[in-house]
C-alpha cells in the first residue's frame, strides 16, 4: 500500500513538472528582427555648461571677441534699431544791413515811382497853370502824402519853379528831389535803439494790428540785429493768436535766437516779463517782444497792451516801441497809429508791404501824424527784405533816379 501511494505521489510531481514546462514554452514570445543599421551621422557637439569653454571646429581658428563682427549697438545676433536722429535747425547767416535799402531799390522803384514820374511829367509842361498845379496836388494826395504836407510841397514848388524860369529835365529832377527830401526829413534820428549805455539787454516792444505783418516783422528784425552782430531773445507775448508763438519761434531758430513763450491764451504781460528776465540771465544784447494785435477799437485790449508795457518796465525802461503799419492801408493806418500812440509811447514806425501797390507818401503822413520817424520798411516776403529807412535812397527810388 505504501508502495502504491509513493508511486502516485511521484507521478503527480512528474506531471506537475511537465505541465509547468509546457505553460512556460507557450508564454515565451519571439524576439523582433533587429533594426536596420543607422547611417553614420556625426552628432553635433554638446553645448557647454556654464563655466565651460565652447568647442571650436578644428579647421576654424579661434577668434577673440574683438575680432567678431557684431551689429552696432547690441550683442552678436541682436539687431538694435536706433531712433531717428533729430536734426538741429540750420542756423542761417543773414545778409548785412548796411546798404540793404540800396540793394532793394529796384523793387522799391517798381512800385513807387509812379508818384515821382507823375510829378516830373506835370512839372515838365511848358505852361504850369492853376489846373496843372491842382493835378500835382491830386497826385500827392493820391499817394497818401496828406493834406498839409501836400500844400507845403506845392507852395514851395510853385515858388521855386517861378524863380527858375526855364526848366530842363535835370533841373526839375534835382528840384523835386530836394523838396521831397525836406518833406521826408533827413535830420531825424532813425536809429533803432537797442544798446542802452548803462545796462543790458536793450528792450524793444513791437505793437500793431494783426494783419500788418507784426510777428513777421519781429522775426525779421531779429535777423537784422543778428546780422549786425547782436544776440537776441524773442518774447512771444501774442498769446491770443493761434500759432503766433510757433511762427516767432521758427524765425528765432533760423538765426539761433532763443524764444520765450507761455501757454495759449495765457497772460501776455507774464510772457514779456519772463522774456526780459531770461534775456538778462543769458546776457544777450536785445530782447524783442511781440505783442497781441487784435482790433485797436477794443478798449480793454488796448488797456492790456499798456499793462504789458508797465510790467516790462519793472525790469528796465523800454528802449524802443515800434509801431508796425501796413503801407497799403493809407489813411486807415493813421487812425491805427493815433490809437496806439495814446496807449504806449511810440518811438518809431515800421512800414510793411511797400513792395506792392503801396503809396510812398504814407511815409510823410505818418511821420507828421505821430511826430516820430519811420525807421524800418518792409519791401517783400523774403527773410531779409526788412531794411533800415534811408531817406536819400527812398526819394531816389520815388523819382526813378
C-alpha positions in Angstrom: 0.0 0.0 0.0 2.7 2.4 0.9 4.4 1.5 -2.3 1.3 2.4 -4.2 0.9 5.8 -2.5 4.6 6.6 -3.1 4.2 5.8 -6.8 1.1 8.1 -7.0 3.0 11.0 -5.4 5.9 10.6 -7.7 3.5 10.5 -10.7 1.8 13.7 -9.6 5.1 15.5 -9.1 6.3 14.4 -12.5 3.1 15.6 -14.1 3.3 19.0 -12.4 6.8 19.5 -13.6 5.9 18.5 -17.2 2.8 20.9 -17.1 5.0 23.9 -16.0 7.4 23.4 -18.8 4.6 23.3 -21.4 3.0 26.5 -20.0 6.3 28.3 -19.9 7.0 27.4 -23.5 3.6 28.8 -24.7 4.1 32.3 -23.0 7.6 33.0 -24.4 7.3 35.5 -27.5 9.7 35.5 -30.3 12.2 38.5 -30.4 11.6 41.2 -33.2 14.0 41.3 -36.0 17.0 43.7 -35.4 16.5 47.3 -36.9 18.5 48.3 -40.0 21.8 49.9 -39.4 21.6 53.7 -38.8 23.5 55.9 -41.2 26.8 57.2 -40.0 26.0 60.8 -38.9 28.3 62.9 -36.8 26.4 64.2 -33.8 26.7 67.9 -33.0 28.9 68.8 -30.2 27.2 69.1 -26.8 26.5 72.6 -25.6 29.0 73.7 -22.9 27.8 74.0 -19.4 28.1 77.3 -17.6 31.8 77.9 -17.0 32.9 75.5 -19.7 34.7 76.8 -22.8 32.9 76.2 -26.1 34.5 73.9 -28.6 35.7 75.4 -31.8 35.9 73.3 -35.0 39.5 72.3 -35.6 39.6 73.7 -39.1 38.5 77.2 -38.0 40.9 79.2 -35.8 39.5 80.6 -32.6 38.7 84.3 -32.6 38.6 86.8 -29.8 35.5 89.0 -29.1 37.3 91.9 -30.7 37.6 90.0 -34.0 33.9 89.0 -34.2 31.7 91.4 -36.3 28.8 92.5 -34.2 25.9 94.7 -35.2 26.2 98.2 -33.9 24.5 98.9 -30.6 24.0 95.4 -29.3 25.3 91.8 -28.7 26.0 89.4 -31.6 22.9 88.3 -33.4 20.7 91.1 -31.9 19.7 94.0 -34.2 19.1 97.2 -32.3 17.1 99.9 -34.1 18.4 103.3 -33.4 15.9 106.1 -33.0 15.8 108.6 -35.9 18.2 111.4 -35.4 16.6 114.8 -34.8 18.4 117.3 -36.9 19.0 120.7 -35.3 17.7 123.6 -37.3 20.4 125.0 -39.6 21.5 128.4 -38.4 21.3 131.0 -41.2 23.6 133.9 -41.6 21.5 137.0 -42.6 22.9 139.4 -45.2 24.4 142.6 -43.8 22.0 145.5 -43.2 24.4 148.2 -44.4 23.1 149.4 -47.8 20.3 146.9 -47.8 17.8 149.5 -49.0 20.1 150.4 -51.9 20.2 146.7 -52.9 16.4 146.6 -52.7 16.0 149.9 -54.5 14.9 148.4 -57.8 12.0 146.6 -56.1 11.0 149.9 -54.4 11.2 151.8 -57.6 8.9 149.5 -59.5 6.1 150.1 -57.0 6.7 153.7 -56.1 8.0 155.8 -58.9 4.5 156.4 -60.4 4.5 159.2 -57.9 7.8 160.6 -59.0 7.2 160.1 -62.7 3.8 161.7 -62.4 5.2 164.8 -60.7 8.0 165.1 -63.2 5.6 164.8 -66.1 3.4 167.6 -64.8 6.3 169.9 -63.8 7.8 169.5 -67.3 4.8 171.1 -69.0 5.6 174.3 -70.8 2.9 176.2 -69.0 2.2 175.5 -65.4 -1.3 177.0 -64.9 -3.7 176.5 -61.9 -5.1 173.4 -63.4 -1.7 171.8 -63.6 -0.9 172.6 -60.0 -4.3 171.1 -59.0 -3.2 167.9 -60.8 0.1 168.0 -58.9 -1.9 168.3 -55.6 -4.2 165.4 -56.6 -1.1 163.2 -57.4 0.4 163.9 -54.0 -2.9 163.3 -52.2 -3.5 160.0 -54.1 -0.1 158.9 -52.9 -1.2 159.4 -49.3 1.2 162.3 -48.6 -1.5 164.0 -46.6 -3.3 167.4 -46.9 -0.9 169.7 -45.0 2.3 168.2 -46.4 0.9 168.4 -49.9 0.0 172.0 -49.5 3.5 172.8 -48.2 5.2 171.0 -51.1 3.1 172.5 -53.8 3.7 176.0 -52.4 7.5 175.5 -52.3 7.5 174.0 -55.8 5.5 176.9 -57.3 7.8 179.4 -55.8 11.0 177.7 -57.0 9.7 176.9 -60.5 8.7 180.6 -60.9 12.2 181.8 -59.9 13.9 179.1 -62.0 12.1 180.1 -65.2 13.3 177.8 -68.0 13.4 174.2 -66.7 15.4 171.3 -68.1 14.5 167.7 -67.1 17.7 167.5 -65.0 16.9 170.7 -63.1 13.3 169.6 -62.5 14.5 166.3 -61.1 17.0 168.0 -58.8 14.4 170.4 -57.6 11.8 167.7 -56.9 14.5 165.6 -55.1 15.4 168.4 -52.8 11.8 169.2 -51.9 10.9 165.6 -51.3 13.9 165.1 -49.0 12.8 168.1 -47.0 9.3 166.6 -46.7 10.6 163.1 -45.7 13.2 164.5 -43.3 16.9 163.9 -43.4 17.6 165.2 -39.9 15.5 162.7 -38.0 17.2 160.0 -35.8 16.2 156.8 -37.4 18.4 154.5 -35.3 16.6 151.5 -33.7 17.8 152.0 -30.1 18.9 148.6 -28.9 22.1 149.5 -27.0 21.5 151.4 -23.7 24.7 152.6 -22.3 24.1 151.6 -18.7 22.7 148.1 -18.9 21.9 145.0 -20.9 19.8 144.0 -22.7 18.1 146.6 -24.8 14.3 146.1 -24.7 12.2 146.6 -27.8 8.4 146.2 -27.9 6.6 145.7 -31.3 3.0 146.7 -31.5 0.4 146.9 -34.2 -2.9 145.5 -35.6 -3.0 141.8 -36.7 -2.5 141.5 -40.4 0.1 144.2 -40.7 2.9 141.7 -40.6 3.8 142.4 -36.9 5.1 139.0 -35.9 6.9 138.5 -39.2 8.5 141.9 -38.7 9.6 141.0 -35.2 11.3 137.9 -36.7 12.9 139.8 -39.5 14.1 142.5 -37.0 15.8 139.7 -35.1 17.7 138.8 -38.3 18.7 142.4 -38.8 20.1 142.5 -35.3 21.9 139.2 -35.7 23.3 140.4 -39.0 24.8 143.3 -37.1 26.4 141.0 -34.6 23.9 141.2 -31.7 22.5 138.4 -29.6 18.7 138.2 -29.3 15.9 136.8 -27.1 12.4 136.8 -28.5 9.3 137.1 -26.3 6.1 135.6 -27.8 3.6 137.8 -25.9 1.0 137.4 -28.6 -0.7 134.6 -26.8 -4.2 135.0 -28.3 -3.5 134.4 -31.9 -3.2 130.8 -32.9 0.3 129.7 -33.9 1.8 133.2 -33.3 4.3 131.8 -30.8 5.2 128.9 -33.2 5.7 131.4 -36.0 8.0 133.6 -33.9 10.0 130.6 -32.6 10.6 129.4 -36.2 12.0 132.9 -37.0 14.2 132.7 -33.9 15.5 129.2 -34.6 16.7 130.2 -38.1 19.2 132.7 -36.6 19.9 131.0 -33.3 17.7 133.3 -31.1 16.0 131.9 -28.0 12.2 132.3 -27.8 10.3 132.6 -24.5 6.7 131.6 -24.7 3.7 130.8 -22.5 0.5 128.8 -22.7 -2.0 129.6 -25.4 -4.4 132.4 -24.2 -2.0 133.0 -21.2 -1.1 136.3 -19.7 0.9 138.3 -22.3 2.4 140.5 -19.6 3.8 137.5 -17.8 5.5 136.2 -21.0 7.0 139.6 -21.6 8.3 139.8 -18.1 9.9 136.3 -18.3 11.5 137.2 -21.7 13.3 140.2 -20.2 14.3 138.2 -17.2 15.8 135.4 -19.2 17.4 137.9 -21.5 19.2 139.4 -18.5 20.2 136.0 -17.2 21.6 134.9 -20.6 23.4 138.2 -21.1 22.0 138.9 -24.5 22.1 142.2 -26.2 18.5 142.7 -27.1 15.0 141.4 -26.1 12.3 141.7 -28.8 8.7 141.4 -27.5 5.9 140.6 -30.0 2.6 141.8 -28.6 -1.0 140.9 -29.4 -2.6 143.0 -32.2 -6.3 142.5 -32.0 -8.7 145.2 -33.2 -7.5 148.6 -32.0 -11.0 149.7 -31.3 -11.4 147.3 -28.4 -10.6 149.4 -25.3 -9.9 146.5 -23.0 -7.4 145.0 -25.3 -5.5 148.3 -25.6 -5.5 148.6 -21.8 -3.9 145.2 -21.8 -1.1 146.4 -24.1 -0.5 149.2 -21.6 -0.2 146.6 -18.9 2.5 144.7 -20.8 4.5 147.9 -21.0 4.1 148.6 -17.3 5.1 145.1 -16.4 8.2 145.1 -18.6 9.3 148.4 -17.2 9.6 146.7 -13.7 12.9 145.3 -15.1 14.0 148.4 -17.0 12.6 151.2 -19.3 11.7 150.3 -22.8 14.3 151.5 -25.2 12.1 151.3 -28.3 8.4 150.9 -29.1 8.0 150.2 -32.8 4.5 150.5 -34.4 4.1 148.2 -37.4 1.8 149.7 -40.1 0.6 148.2 -43.4 1.6 150.8 -46.0 -1.3 149.8 -48.3 -3.9 150.9 -45.8 -3.2 154.6 -46.3 -5.2 156.9 -44.1 -6.7 153.9 -42.1 -3.1 153.3 -40.9 -3.0 156.8 -39.5 -6.2 156.0 -37.4 -4.5 153.0 -36.0 -1.4 155.0 -35.3 -3.3 157.5 -33.2 -4.9 154.9 -31.0 -1.7 153.0 -30.3 0.1 156.3 -29.6 -2.4 157.1 -26.9 -1.6 153.8 -25.1 2.2 153.5 -25.4 4.8 156.0 -26.3 5.6 155.1 -30.0 9.3 155.8 -30.7 9.5 154.5 -34.3 7.4 153.2 -37.2 7.9 150.1 -39.4 6.1 150.4 -42.7 5.4 147.0 -44.3 4.2 146.0 -47.8 5.9 148.9 -49.6 6.7 146.4 -52.4 3.2 146.2 -53.8 0.6 148.8 -54.6 1.7 150.9 -51.7 1.8 154.7 -51.9 5.1 156.1 -50.7 3.5 159.3 -49.4 2.4 157.4 -46.3 6.0 157.9 -45.0 5.5 161.6 -44.8 1.9 161.4 -43.5 2.6 159.1 -40.6 5.7 160.9 -39.5 3.7 164.2 -39.4 0.8 162.5 -37.5 2.9 160.9 -34.8 6.0 163.2 -34.7 8.2 160.1 -34.8 10.3 158.8 -37.7 9.9 155.8 -40.0 12.8 153.6 -39.0 12.3 150.4 -41.0 10.5 149.5 -44.2 9.4 146.0 -45.5 9.9 145.5 -49.2 8.8 141.9 -49.8 8.2 138.5 -48.4 11.8 137.4 -48.2 13.5 136.9 -44.9 16.0 139.8 -45.5 13.5 142.2 -47.1 13.3 144.4 -44.0 15.6 147.4 -44.4 16.6 150.5 -42.4 14.9 153.5 -43.8 17.3 155.8 -45.7 15.6 159.0 -47.0 18.0 159.5 -49.9 17.6 156.0 -51.3 13.8 156.2 -50.8 13.4 159.5 -52.7 15.8 158.4 -55.4 13.5 155.4 -55.9 10.4 157.6 -56.0 11.7 159.8 -58.8 13.4 156.9 -60.6 16.9 158.3 -60.5 
